Amino acid sequence: VQLQASGGGLVQAGGSLRLSCAASGIDLSIADMDWHRQAPGKQRELVAATTTGGSTVYANFVKGRFTISRDNAKNAVYLQMDSLEPEDAAVYYCHGGSRFQGVYWGQGTLVTVSS
């Protein structure tokens, strides 16, 4: 099983990035998936989550700016990040699975936001 996160990079404050999480060895259509982030010196925290039923949950600090979505045909999950702030700089990880398939972490993608 592999969760391959990509799409990170350097962006100016106010800019946008779209993170992708491509899965292999696991069927994301029957998996609850989420994005987490970890900034240097800080604990890993939940950013956004999506269930197999289509429900979504967002951390208060990203509400209205970030959107989580999934494309079951591509077996991928995305995180659209708009109005980025320097405080959003972190390594972003995709995570998820199901009780039947197991739960996994991706390797992370680095987001840097310049002020």
C-alpha positions in Angstrom: 0.0 0.0 0.0 1.3 3.5 -0.9 -0.2 6.9 -0.4 1.9 9.3 -2.6 1.4 12.9 -1.7 2.5 15.6 -4.1 1.8 19.2 -5.0 3.7 21.0 -2.3 6.0 23.9 -3.0 6.9 27.5 -2.4 4.0 30.0 -2.7 3.6 33.6 -1.7 1.1 34.5 1.0 -2.4 34.8 -0.5 -1.5 32.2 -3.1 -2.9 28.7 -3.8 -1.7 25.2 -4.0 -3.4 21.9 -4.7 -2.1 18.8 -3.0 -2.8 15.4 -4.4 -2.7 12.0 -2.7 -2.5 9.1 -5.1 -3.2 5.7 -3.7 -2.0 2.2 -4.7 -2.9 -1.0 -3.1 -5.9 0.4 -1.4 -9.4 1.4 -2.7 -10.0 5.0 -1.6 -13.7 4.7 -2.5 -14.2 2.7 0.6 -11.8 4.6 2.8 -12.1 7.6 5.1 -9.3 9.9 4.2 -7.8 13.0 5.7 -4.9 15.5 5.5 -2.7 16.4 8.4 0.2 18.8 8.7 3.2 19.2 10.9 5.2 22.4 11.2 8.7 22.4 12.7 8.6 22.1 16.4 4.9 21.5 16.5 2.6 18.4 16.8 1.0 16.9 13.8 -2.6 18.2 13.4 -5.7 17.4 11.4 -6.4 19.8 8.6 -9.4 18.2 6.8 -11.2 14.9 6.5 -13.6 13.2 4.1 -15.7 10.1 4.7 -16.8 7.5 2.2 -20.3 9.0 2.5 -19.1 12.4 1.4 -19.0 14.2 4.7 -16.2 16.7 5.2 -14.6 18.2 8.3 -12.2 21.0 8.5 -10.0 22.4 11.2 -11.1 25.9 12.3 -7.9 27.4 11.1 -8.6 26.4 7.5 -12.3 26.8 7.2 -13.3 28.7 4.1 -9.8 28.5 2.7 -9.1 24.8 2.1 -11.3 22.2 0.3 -10.8 18.4 0.5 -12.1 16.3 -2.3 -11.7 12.9 -3.8 -11.8 11.3 -7.2 -12.6 7.6 -6.8 -12.1 6.9 -10.5 -8.4 8.1 -10.1 -8.1 6.6 -6.6 -7.0 10.0 -5.3 -7.7 12.6 -2.7 -7.0 16.3 -3.0 -6.6 19.3 -0.8 -7.1 22.7 -2.5 -5.5 25.4 -0.4 -6.4 29.0 -1.1 -5.5 32.2 0.6 -2.4 30.6 2.1 -0.8 32.2 5.1 2.8 31.9 6.4 1.3 29.9 9.3 0.2 27.2 6.9 3.8 26.3 6.1 4.3 22.6 7.1 4.7 19.2 5.8 1.3 17.9 4.7 0.5 14.2 5.0 -2.4 12.2 3.6 -3.8 9.5 5.8 -6.6 7.1 5.9 -8.0 3.8 5.1 -10.6 1.5 6.5 -10.9 -1.2 9.1 -11.0 -3.8 6.3 -8.0 -2.4 4.4 -5.9 -1.0 7.1 -5.0 2.6 7.8 -1.9 4.2 6.3 0.2 7.4 6.2 1.6 9.0 3.1 5.2 10.3 3.0 4.4 14.0 3.2 4.8 17.0 0.9 6.4 20.3 2.0 4.4 23.5 1.7 6.4 26.8 2.2 4.6 30.1 2.3 6.5 33.3 2.0 5.3 36.6 3.5 
